[in-house]
Amino acid sequence: MYIEHVSVNNFRNYAAAEFAPAPRGITLLQGDNGAGKTNILEAVAYISMLKSFRGAPAGSLVRSGEQQAVLRATANREGRSILVETELNLAGKDKVRLNRQPVRRAEDLLGTVLATVFSPDDIEVVKGPPQLRRDYADDLLASLHQRHALARADMDRLLKQRNALLRSAGGSLRPGMAGALNVWDTKFAAVGEAIAQSREALVVALRPEVELAYSQLSGVADNVTGGGIGLRYERSWDGELLAALYNAREEDIRRGSTSVGPQRDDIHLSVGRLAARTQASQGEQRSLGLALRLGGHSLVTARHGSSPVLLLDDVFSELDRRRCGALMACLPDGQTLLTSAVAVPDDLPVARALYVSGGVLCGGREARA
């Protein structure tokens, strides 16, 4: 699949902008830091996943002084035209339309426009807190299976309700509360077990893809000795989740929150038998972060029979020359949008180039300077 046309209005630092990326190959967006290059990638990614890949709340995406931002993209998927329109409103609900028909739930759009984002922050998936690795897994699963997004929404709702009940206890079990907790525990355990199983299956499928991508990116310079790359899903409980919730009930009431379940799980990553989060070098961590994205991209391509659009945000500023060359060499075919604040390699096969300055997109040879 590929993006045919994108337009933004009152989004970030753009009053209005539109462009047509090259259907295949690299479309280069070049300009100084702060010019708005990443904002364009963020707009395309938002149309795909209805959230900012930078973790920004929707309200902050609306241009300063305005009340509404509008994003539109036309995509082509196996010869079928897709139009996605989103309105981000500071007052009132956001609106999404697919082929001019309202989309009632965000989950109903997921998997329609496929995109894989590479950014300098990918290293945080490796070295950051468990929440980032859970989000990585859940976002990837939502791209693979729409039902996972629905299950995750159910889990979040049930967890919020259970935690509200726990907080209302004031630190001790009140009369009649046990029955209410039994109801929430049964519902939460059923959804939680399903989510954990989906994540575990994903990690198993992902490991060979990540190992391959890492070997292509790192070469011999990272000097990985023994064990290669490891991915292991770690549950926060043993046995059945329902029993674990019951056993943790007294502690949960004291804390006013749920201490076991998928919301507490982690994905353990290792490089050469060493924990990647704490013992890998920064170069190894960065390579592994990119390998996780490439591995996920491969799974989505295989699942849908169509390669997602690649969004590469400022990768040249964070990688050394060898890794830059290795990344370019192992990128899959398809459409790529690449931002850069520095000069790109002379041999980079750019199909279309744009220069970005102060929220304005311009074509021209200066984009390769």
KOLVO-863391 format. One record per residue: x, y, z of N, C-alpha, C in turn; residue in three letters. Coordinates in steps of 0.02 Angstrom, whole numbers, padded with zeros to 5 digits, always signed. Example, Ala and Ser with C-alpha at 12.3 -4.5 7.8 and 13.67 -1.06 7.14 Angstrom:
2
+00660-00284+00390+00615-00225+00390+00660-00165+00390ALA +00642-00112+00354+00684-00053+00357+00645+00002+00394SER 
//
This chain:
369
+00042-00059+00000+00000+00000+00000+00044+00062+00000MET +00014+00118-00019+00052+00181-00018+00005+00240-00010TYR +00032+00294+00016-00005+00357+00024-00001+00396-00042ILE -00059+00416-00068-00060+00455-00130-00056+00529-00117GLU -00090+00553-00064-00093+00625-00052-00108+00637+00022HIS -00077+00689+00050-00087+00708+00120-00099+00783+00123VAL -00147+00804+00163-00157+00875+00176-00169+00885+00251SER -00142+00940+00277-00151+00956+00348-00172+01029+00354VAL -00215+01043+00402-00236+01111+00417-00234+01122+00491ASN -00199+01174+00511-00193+01193+00582-00168+01136+00625ASN -00119+01100+00598-00089+01044+00634-00018+01063+00654PHE -00004+01061+00720+00063+01080+00745+00081+01150+00720ARG +00136+01156+00682+00156+01222+00659+00135+01237+00587ASN +00089+01196+00561+00066+01205+00492-00003+01237+00491TYR -00009+01295+00458-00074+01324+00445-00110+01282+00392ALA -00074+01267+00339-00100+01223+00286-00042+01197+00246ALA -00045+01134+00228+00008+01104+00187-00021+01041+00154ALA +00005+01025+00096-00014+00963+00062+00043+00940+00018GLU +00047+00875+00008+00099+00848-00035+00080+00778-00057PHE +00113+00755-00109+00103+00688-00136+00169+00651-00133ALA +00177+00603-00088+00240+00565-00086+00248+00521-00148PRO +00310+00503-00162+00322+00455-00216+00289+00389-00197ALA +00254+00356-00244+00220+00293-00228+00268+00239-00203PRO +00328+00238-00229+00379+00190-00208+00444+00226-00196ARG +00487+00196-00156+00551+00226-00142+00546+00280-00088GLY +00599+00320-00084+00606+00368-00029+00582+00437-00049ILE +00537+00465-00008+00520+00536-00012+00557+00570+00046THR +00602+00615+00029+00645+00647+00079+00615+00714+00100LEU +00608+00723+00165+00587+00787+00194+00647+00814+00233LEU +00676+00867+00207+00738+00892+00237+00730+00965+00259GLN +00763+00983+00313+00759+01051+00339+00791+01055+00407GLY +00795+01115+00433+00827+01126+00498+00785+01095+00554ASP +00817+01084+00612+00780+01061+00671+00726+01112+00689ASN +00667+01086+00705+00612+01130+00723+00572+01157+00664GLY +00590+01138+00603+00555+01164+00545+00486+01133+00536ALA +00477+01071+00560+00412+01039+00554+00414+00973+00516GLY +00474+00946+00506+00479+00883+00468+00444+00826+00504LYS +00459+00818+00568+00428+00763+00606+00353+00772+00611THR +00329+00834+00611+00257+00846+00614+00221+00814+00555ASN +00252+00814+00497+00221+00782+00438+00216+00707+00449ILE +00270+00676+00473+00267+00604+00487+00215+00590+00541LEU +00211+00634+00591+00162+00624+00644+00091+00627+00617GLU +00079+00671+00569+00012+00675+00538-00005+00611+00502ALA +00042+00584+00463+00030+00522+00427+00019+00464+00476VAL +00060+00461+00528+00052+00408+00578-00014+00414+00615ALA -00035+00476+00628-00098+00486+00664-00157+00459+00623TYR -00154+00469+00559-00207+00443+00515-00208+00367+00517ILE -00151+00336+00529-00147+00264+00533-00170+00237+00600SER -00149+00267+00655-00161+00238+00721-00203+00281+00768MET -00222+00341+00745-00263+00388+00784-00232+00405+00852LEU -00167+00410+00852-00131+00437+00910-00063+00459+00887LYS -00032+00501+00927+00034+00527+00911+00087+00476+00929SER +00133+00461+00882+00187+00415+00899+00237+00447+00946PHE +00230+00513+00957+00274+00547+01005+00243+00549+01075ARG +00184+00519+01082+00151+00517+01147+00116+00581+01166GLY +00105+00626+01119+00074+00690+01134-00002+00684+01137ALA -00035+00718+01184-00109+00717+01185-00137+00751+01123PRO -00196+00730+01103-00226+00756+01041-00233+00832+01042ALA -00249+00860+01099-00258+00933+01103-00196+00972+01085GLY -00137+00945+01100-00075+00981+01086-00057+00980+01012SER -00092+00940+00972-00078+00937+00900-00111+00993+00861LEU -00160+01026+00892-00195+01082+00860-00150+01144+00862VAL -00144+01177+00806-00101+01236+00800-00121+01289+00851ARG -00071+01321+00881-00082+01371+00932-00129+01425+00907SER -00179+01440+00947-00227+01492+00930-00287+01468+00891GLY -00287+01404+00871-00342+01375+00832-00382+01326+00876GLU -00441+01309+00853-00485+01264+00890-00490+01194+00859GLN -00466+01188+00797-00475+01124+00762-00418+01113+00714GLN -00394+01051+00711-00346+01029+00660-00380+00976+00617ALA -00366+00978+00551-00396+00931+00505-00340+00895+00466VAL -00343+00829+00464-00295+00789+00426-00333+00747+00375LEU -00307+00745+00314-00337+00704+00262-00282+00666+00226ARG -00296+00604+00210-00249+00564+00171-00287+00518+00125ALA -00263+00514+00064-00288+00465+00017-00234+00411+00009THR -00254+00349+00019-00207+00293+00014-00231+00245-00040ALA -00185+00207-00066-00201+00155-00115-00179+00088-00087ASN -00226+00043-00079-00209-00023-00052-00232-00076-00102ARG -00184-00105-00136-00197-00156-00186-00248-00132-00238GLU -00239-00069-00260-00281-00041-00311-00346-00011-00287GLY -00359-00015-00221-00420+00012-00192-00405+00078-00158ARG -00442+00130-00175-00430+00196-00147-00463+00202-00078SER -00426+00231-00031-00450+00240+00038-00441+00313+00057ILE -00494+00345+00081-00491+00413+00105-00504+00414+00180LEU -00456+00441+00218-00464+00448+00290-00461+00522+00307VAL -00511+00545+00346-00514+00615+00367-00523+00616+00443GLU -00484+00657+00476-00489+00663+00549-00493+00736+00568THR -00535+00750+00617-00542+00816+00646-00523+00812+00719GLU -00475+00852+00740-00454+00856+00810-00483+00921+00838LEU -00529+00915+00885-00565+00973+00911-00548+00986+00984ASN -00529+01048+00999-00516+01066+01068-00581+01068+01108LEU -00636+01087+01075-00702+01087+01106-00746+01035+01070ALA -00770+00987+01105-00810+00935+01074-00768+00874+01055GLY -00801+00823+01030-00767+00760+01014-00729+00764+00948LYS -00675+00727+00945-00641+00719+00881-00684+00677+00834ASP -00674+00686+00769-00714+00650+00720-00668+00616+00670LYS -00687+00557+00649-00649+00518+00599-00698+00493+00547VAL -00678+00498+00483-00719+00471+00429-00675+00428+00384ARG -00703+00372+00363-00670+00327+00317-00713+00324+00254LEU -00683+00346+00198-00721+00351+00135-00786+00388+00146ASN -00780+00443+00185-00834+00491+00199-00888+00463+00245ARG -00878+00404+00273-00925+00375+00321-00896+00381+00391GLN -00937+00401+00441-00911+00409+00509-00884+00344+00537PRO -00828+00350+00573-00799+00293+00609-00817+00301+00682VAL -00856+00254+00709-00882+00261+00777-00829+00246+00830ARG -00786+00198+00817-00734+00179+00866-00666+00181+00832ARG -00617+00205+00869-00549+00208+00841-00526+00139+00819ALA -00546+00087+00855-00524+00019+00839-00547-00003+00769GLU -00601+00027+00744-00628+00007+00679-00584+00032+00621ASP -00541+00081+00635-00497+00107+00582-00430+00072+00580LEU -00410+00042+00636-00344+00011+00640-00336-00044+00588LEU -00279-00044+00555-00266-00094+00503-00289-00072+00434GLY -00319-00012+00429-00342+00013+00364-00284+00045+00326THR -00251+00094+00357-00191+00124+00330-00133+00100+00373VAL -00088+00061+00345-00034+00030+00382+00029+00074+00380LEU +00060+00084+00438+00121+00124+00441+00167+00096+00495ALA +00232+00097+00482+00283+00079+00531+00327+00140+00542THR +00333+00160+00605+00371+00220+00623+00438+00201+00653VAL +00492+00231+00626+00559+00226+00656+00576+00296+00681PHE +00597+00301+00744+00617+00366+00770+00674+00358+00819SER +00710+00412+00834+00764+00407+00883+00740+00382+00951PRO +00676+00390+00966+00650+00368+01030+00641+00293+01035ASP +00652+00256+00979+00644+00184+00981+00692+00151+01031ASP +00747+00185+01045+00794+00157+01094+00760+00151+01163ILE +00711+00194+01176+00677+00192+01241+00635+00129+01250GLU +00613+00099+01194+00577+00036+01199+00623-00017+01230VAL +00687-00012+01216+00736-00059+01243+00758-00040+01314VAL +00774+00023+01325+00804+00043+01389+00754+00075+01438LYS +00694+00088+01415+00645+00122+01457+00604+00075+01500GLY +00551+00101+01531+00509+00061+01577+00467+00010+01540PRO +00441-00040+01576+00401-00093+01543+00341-00068+01504PRO +00311-00012+01525+00253+00014+01489+00267+00025+01415GLN +00328+00047+01398+00344+00059+01328+00347-00006+01288LEU +00371-00060+01319+00373-00124+01284+00303-00154+01278ARG +00261-00144+01329+00192-00167+01323+00155-00128+01268ARG +00167-00063+01264+00135-00023+01212+00159-00044+01142ASP +00223-00058+01137+00250-00082+01073+00214-00146+01052TYR +00208-00193+01097+00176-00257+01081+00102-00247+01064ALA +00067-00206+01103-00004-00196+01091-00018-00159+01026ASP +00023-00109+01010+00015-00073+00947+00027-00120+00888ASP +00078-00162+00894+00092-00210+00840+00035-00260+00833LEU +00011-00285+00889-00045-00333+00886-00108-00302+00857LEU -00119-00238+00872-00178-00204+00843-00172-00198+00768ALA -00110-00190+00743-00100-00188+00670-00110-00256+00638SER -00096-00308+00677-00103-00376+00652-00175-00402+00658LEU -00207-00385+00714-00274-00412+00728-00316-00358+00760HIS -00368-00337+00726-00411-00283+00752-00441-00301+00819GLN -00456-00366+00830-00488-00386+00892-00444-00372+00953ARG -00378-00368+00943-00335-00355+01001-00347-00284+01027HIS -00357-00237+00983-00370-00169+01005-00435-00166+01046ALA -00485-00205+01025-00548-00207+01063-00538-00240+01131LEU -00499-00294+01132-00485-00328+01196-00446-00282+01243ALA -00398-00245+01216-00358-00199+01257-00402-00144+01286ARG -00449-00119+01246-00494-00068+01271-00538-00096+01327ALA -00561-00158+01319-00600-00190+01372-00560-00198+01435ASP -00497-00220+01428-00455-00229+01486-00444-00163+01524MET -00430-00110+01486-00419-00045+01518-00481-00022+01555ASP -00540-00034+01526-00602-00014+01558-00613-00054+01623ARG -00604-00120+01619-00614-00161+01678-00562-00146+01732LEU -00500-00133+01712-00449-00116+01761-00465-00050+01796LEU -00490-00002+01759-00509+00063+01788-00565+00054+01839LYS -00613+00012+01823-00669+00001+01869-00647-00038+01930GLN -00605-00088+01921-00581-00126+01979-00540-00082+02025ARG -00497-00040+01996-00455+00004+02037-00498+00055+02075ASN -00550+00079+02042-00595+00126+02076-00628+00093+02136ALA -00648+00030+02129-00677-00006+02186-00626-00016+02241LEU -00564-00033+02221-00512-00042+02272-00498+00023+02310LEU -00496+00078+02275-00483+00143+02309-00540+00161+02356ARG -00601+00143+02337-00658+00160+02379-00658+00123+02445SER -00618+00069+02449-00615+00030+02511-00580+00067+02567ALA -00538+00114+02550-00503+00151+02601-00453+00110+02640GLY -00427+00057+02610-00375+00017+02641-00398-00045+02677GLY -00464-00057+02680-00489-00117+02714-00551-00143+02678SER -00561-00207+02681-00618-00239+02648-00683-00223+02684LEU -00729-00190+02649-00792-00171+02679-00844-00227+02668ARG -00897-00229+02710-00949-00279+02701-00980-00276+02631PRO -00988-00333+02599-01018-00336+02533-00970-00322+02476GLY -00910-00300+02492-00862-00283+02440-00833-00345+02406MET -00827-00399+02442-00797-00459+02414-00837-00484+02353ALA -00903-00481+02358-00944-00504+02302-00933-00462+02240GLY -00929-00396+02249-00917-00351+02192-00848-00365+02161ALA -00798-00376+02204-00731-00390+02178-00730-00457+02140LEU -00767-00504+02163-00771-00569+02128-00795-00560+02056ASN -00845-00517+02048-00872-00504+01981-00820-00472+01936VAL -00788-00419+01961-00737-00384+01921-00677-00429+01907TRP -00658-00469+01957-00600-00513+01949-00613-00564+01893ASP -00673-00592+01892-00689-00642+01841-00685-00612+01771THR -00714-00553+01763-00714-00520+01698-00643-00499+01678LYS -00606-00470+01725-00539-00446+01710-00492-00505+01695PHE -00499-00560+01731-00456-00618+01720-00465-00647+01651ALA -00527-00650+01627-00541-00679+01561-00507-00638+01506ALA -00515-00572+01509-00484-00529+01459-00409-00527+01467VAL -00386-00524+01529-00315-00520+01543-00277-00581+01518GLY -00305-00640+01530-00273-00702+01506-00267-00701+01430GLU -00320-00679+01396-00319-00677+01322-00266-00629+01297ALA -00259-00572+01328-00209-00523+01307-00139-00549+01318ILE -00127-00579+01376-00061-00607+01390-00043-00662+01340ALA -00091-00704+01324-00078-00757+01275-00063-00729+01206GLN -00097-00676+01186-00083-00644+01122-00013-00614+01121SER +00005-00582+01175+00073-00553+01179+00126-00608+01177ARG +00114-00662+01213+00162-00717+01213+00171-00746+01144GLU +00116-00756+01108+00121-00782+01040+00157-00733+00994ALA +00145-00669+01004+00180-00618+00964+00255-00622+00975LEU +00277-00628+01037+00349-00630+01053+00381-00691+01019VAL +00347-00747+01019+00373-00807+00986+00381-00795+00911VAL +00331-00765+00880+00333-00752+00808+00384-00698+00791ALA +00393-00652+00837+00436-00594+00824+00510-00610+00829LEU +00528-00657+00872+00599-00668+00887+00641-00682+00825ARG +00624-00728+00780+00668-00740+00722+00673-00679+00676PRO +00618-00640+00671+00620-00580+00629+00667-00528+00659GLU +00665-00520+00725+00709-00472+00758+00781-00494+00755VAL +00793-00559+00764+00862-00585+00760+00892-00571+00691GLU +00853-00583+00639+00877-00570+00571+00892-00497+00560LEU +00845-00453+00580+00855-00382+00570+00915-00356+00610ALA +00922-00381+00671+00979-00359+00713+01045-00379+00682TYR +01048-00440+00655+01111-00462+00625+01128-00420+00564SER +01077-00399+00526+01089-00356+00468+01111-00286+00489GLN +01084-00261+00543+01099-00193+00565+01166-00188+00601LEU +01182-00237+00642+01239-00231+00686+01304-00257+00656SER +01300-00309+00614+01362-00338+00587+01406-00363+00642GLY +01471-00358+00632+01518-00384+00682+01539-00331+00732VAL +01524-00268+00718+01550-00214+00760+01521-00216+00831ALA +01459-00241+00839+01430-00242+00906+01458-00298+00949ASP +01493-00346+00918+01528-00398+00955+01483-00435+01004ASN +01426-00458+00978+01381-00498+01019+01410-00568+01027VAL +01420-00589+01088+01451-00654+01100+01402-00701+01134THR +01384-00754+01098+01343-00807+01129+01272-00786+01143GLY +01225-00827+01125+01155-00815+01144+01117-00772+01096GLY +01150-00729+01057+01115-00686+01009+01065-00641+01042GLY +01008-00631+01008+00955-00588+01033+00902-00630+01068ILE +00880-00608+01125+00829-00643+01162+00767-00600+01174GLY +00709-00629+01165+00645-00598+01182+00605-00647+01223LEU +00582-00625+01280+00543-00670+01323+00488-00631+01358ARG +00427-00656+01354+00372-00623+01387+00371-00643+01461TYR +00365-00594+01505+00366-00607+01577+00300-00586+01608GLU +00260-00635+01630+00198-00620+01665+00213-00596+01736ARG +00166-00558+01763+00173-00533+01831+00139-00580+01881SER +00118-00639+01858+00085-00688+01902+00101-00758+01879TRP +00092-00805+01924+00100-00876+01909+00031-00909+01909ASP +00024-00962+01870-00039-00999+01870-00095-00960+01835GLY -00157-00968+01859-00214-00934+01830-00221-00864+01858GLU -00240-00817+01814-00245-00747+01835-00300-00738+01888LEU -00355-00773+01881-00409-00765+01929-00386-00782+02000LEU -00349-00838+02006-00323-00857+02072-00271-00806+02097ALA -00231-00780+02052-00180-00731+02071-00213-00667+02096ALA -00267-00646+02064-00303-00586+02086-00332-00596+02157LEU -00358-00655+02168-00386-00669+02235-00330-00669+02288TYR -00274-00700+02272-00219-00703+02320-00189-00634+02333ASN -00193-00589+02285-00164-00522+02294-00216-00472+02320ALA -00276-00495+02334-00331-00449+02351-00316-00406+02412ARG -00290-00435+02464-00275-00396+02525-00225-00341+02511GLU -00172-00357+02474-00122-00307+02457-00151-00255+02409GLU -00193-00276+02363-00223-00228+02316-00268-00179+02352ASP -00306-00203+02400-00349-00158+02439-00307-00108+02478ILE -00252-00131+02506-00208-00086+02544-00179-00032+02499ARG -00159-00052+02437-00127-00005+02391-00178+00034+02350ARG -00237+00008+02343-00288+00042+02303-00276+00034+02228GLY -00241-00019+02208-00228-00032+02137-00216-00106+02126SER -00221-00127+02063-00213-00197+02045-00140-00214+02032THR -00114-00262+02069-00042-00275+02068-00022-00331+02020SER -00070-00370+01994-00054-00423+01947-00099-00417+01886VAL -00073-00440+01829-00112-00436+01767-00068-00411+01710GLY -00094-00411+01650-00055-00389+01592-00028-00318+01597PRO -00061-00276+01636-00039-00207+01645+00025-00202+01685GLN +00048-00259+01713+00111-00261+01752+00164-00304+01718ARG +00149-00332+01660+00196-00378+01627+00252-00341+01591ASP +00300-00379+01567+00357-00349+01532+00381-00397+01477ASP +00419-00370+01431+00453-00411+01380+00528-00404+01394ILE +00559-00459+01414+00631-00457+01430+00670-00463+01365HIS +00715-00415+01354+00757-00414+01294+00829-00424+01315LEU +00865-00465+01277+00935-00477+01293+00978-00476+01231SER +01040-00458+01240+01090-00458+01187+01150-00497+01213VAL +01164-00554+01180+01220-00594+01203+01214-00616+01274GLY +01154-00638+01294+01138-00662+01361+01138-00607+01414ARG +01149-00545+01396+01148-00490+01443+01083-00450+01435LEU +01056-00426+01491+00994-00387+01488+01005-00325+01447ALA +00966-00317+01394+00976-00261+01348+00962-00194+01382ALA +00915-00194+01428+00895-00131+01460+00951-00101+01502ARG +00990-00142+01535+01039-00116+01582+01111-00131+01565THR +01123-00182+01522+01192-00204+01512+01216-00199+01439GLN +01172-00185+01393+01193-00177+01323+01221-00107+01313ALA +01266-00099+01264+01291-00033+01246+01236+00007+01212SER +01247+00072+01207+01197+00114+01174+01190+00095+01100GLN +01245+00076+01069+01242+00054+01000+01201-00009+00992GLY +01209-00056+01039+01170-00117+01038+01097-00103+01051GLU +01083-00058+01098+01014-00041+01113+00980-00007+01054GLN +01017+00037+01020+00987+00071+00962+00974+00021+00905ARG +01021-00024+00894+01012-00074+00842+00952-00120+00858SER +00946-00138+00921+00890-00181+00941+00823-00144+00935LEU +00822-00080+00952+00761-00041+00943+00738-00040+00871GLY +00786-00029+00825+00769-00030+00754+00748-00100+00731LEU +00782-00151+00757+00766-00220+00739+00695-00238+00760ALA +00673-00213+00817+00605-00225+00840+00555-00196+00790LEU +00570-00136+00764+00524-00106+00715+00525-00144+00649ARG +00585-00163+00627+00589-00201+00564+00556-00269+00571LEU +00565-00301+00628+00533-00366+00639+00458-00360+00638GLY +00432-00309+00672+00360-00298+00672+00334-00282+00602GLY +00372-00243+00565+00354-00226+00496+00347-00289+00454HIS +00392-00336+00462+00390-00399+00424+00327-00439+00441SER +00309-00442+00505+00250-00479+00525+00186-00448+00497LEU +00182-00381+00498+00123-00347+00471+00117-00358+00396VAL +00175-00355+00361+00174-00366+00289+00149-00436+00273THR +00174-00486+00310+00152-00555+00299+00079-00565+00315ALA +00055-00532+00367-00015-00540+00388-00064-00510+00338ARG -00048-00451+00312-00094-00415+00269-00079-00422+00194HIS -00021-00450+00179-00002-00456+00109+00014-00389+00077GLY +00027-00339+00118+00042-00271+00094+00091-00239+00141SER +00143-00207+00113+00195-00177+00154+00171-00110+00182SER +00175-00099+00248+00157-00034+00276+00202+00021+00250PRO +00177+00082+00252+00217+00141+00237+00270+00148+00291VAL +00333+00160+00271+00387+00169+00319+00396+00243+00333LEU +00396+00261+00397+00407+00330+00418+00471+00332+00458LEU +00524+00359+00429+00590+00360+00461+00605+00431+00484LEU +00605+00441+00549+00614+00508+00576+00685+00519+00599ASP +00722+00558+00561+00788+00583+00581+00836+00527+00602ASP +00835+00471+00566+00877+00415+00586+00951+00429+00574VAL +00968+00471+00526+01039+00483+00511+01075+00521+00566PHE +01039+00560+00605+01072+00598+00658+01090+00555+00718SER +01059+00497+00725+01069+00455+00783+01112+00393+00769GLU +01121+00375+00706+01159+00315+00689+01226+00333+00658LEU +01276+00291+00671+01340+00302+00638+01334+00282+00565ASP +01386+00297+00526+01382+00286+00454+01370+00213+00436ARG +01401+00168+00473+01393+00097+00458+01321+00075+00469ARG +01292+00095+00525+01223+00075+00539+01174+00109+00491ARG +01188+00171+00471+01145+00204+00421+01145+00163+00357CYS +01204+00143+00335+01208+00104+00274+01173+00037+00281GLY +01182+00006+00339+01150-00059+00350+01074-00053+00352ALA +01048+00001+00383+00976+00011+00386+00947+00021+00316LEU +00980+00063+00276+00956+00076+00208+00956+00012+00166MET +01008-00030+00178+01014-00091+00138+00961-00142+00154ALA +00937-00143+00217+00889-00195+00236+00817-00170+00239CYS +00805-00107+00219+00736-00084+00218+00697-00122+00164LEU +00636-00142+00180+00596-00178+00131+00572-00131+00076PRO +00549-00160+00021+00522-00120-00034+00457-00086-00012ASP +00440-00033-00047+00378+00001-00033+00390+00076-00028GLY +00342+00110+00002+00346+00183+00008+00378+00202+00074GLN +00425+00249+00071+00461+00272+00130+00461+00348+00133THR +00443+00376+00191+00450+00447+00204+00506+00456+00255LEU +00556+00494+00236+00617+00501+00276+00630+00574+00291LEU +00640+00591+00355+00660+00659+00373+00733+00661+00391THR +00764+00717+00378+00835+00726+00397+00851+00800+00405SER +00888+00815+00458+00912+00883+00469+00985+00889+00447ALA +01015+00834+00426+01084+00834+00404+01087+00809+00333VAL +01146+00817+00302+01155+00793+00233+01146+00718+00231ALA +01111+00694+00180+01100+00623+00173+01154+00594+00128VAL +01167+00529+00132+01219+00499+00089+01206+00512+00015PRO +01259+00523-00023+01253+00538-00094+01219+00481-00133ASP +01228+00420-00108+01200+00363-00144+01131+00343-00120ASP +01100+00385-00078+01033+00370-00055+00984+00378-00113LEU +00946+00326-00129+00901+00329-00187+00837+00368-00172PRO +00840+00433-00178+00782+00476-00164+00738+00482-00225VAL +00674+00463-00218+00627+00467-00274+00595+00536-00279ALA +00584+00568-00222+00554+00635-00220+00582+00672-00160ARG +00594+00737-00168+00625+00776-00114+00585+00839-00101ALA +00578+00855-00036+00544+00916-00015+00587+00950+00038LEU +00584+01016+00038+00620+01054+00089+00568+01084+00137TYR +00581+01080+00201+00534+01104+00252+00565+01163+00288VAL +00527+01218+00293+00552+01278+00327+00493+01313+00360SER +00494+01316+00426+00443+01354+00463+00372+01334+00447GLY +00358+01269+00441+00291+01247+00428+00270+01255+00356GLY +00318+01259+00310+00303+01265+00239+00341+01211+00202VAL +00306+01176+00156+00337+01124+00115+00353+01153+00046LEU +00415+01142+00024+00435+01165-00042+00471+01108-00079CYS +00462+01104-00144+00501+01057-00184+00564+01090-00207GLY +00613+01050-00228+00673+01081-00256+00735+01042-00244GLY +00787+01059-00281+00851+01023-00276+00885+01035-00209ARG +00868+01092-00176+00901+01106-00113+00887+01053-00060GLU +00836+01011-00071+00820+00959-00022+00874+00907-00018ALA +00917+00901-00067+00973+00854-00065+01038+00886-00045ARG +01038+00950-00029+01101+00985-00012+01129+00961+00053ALA 
//
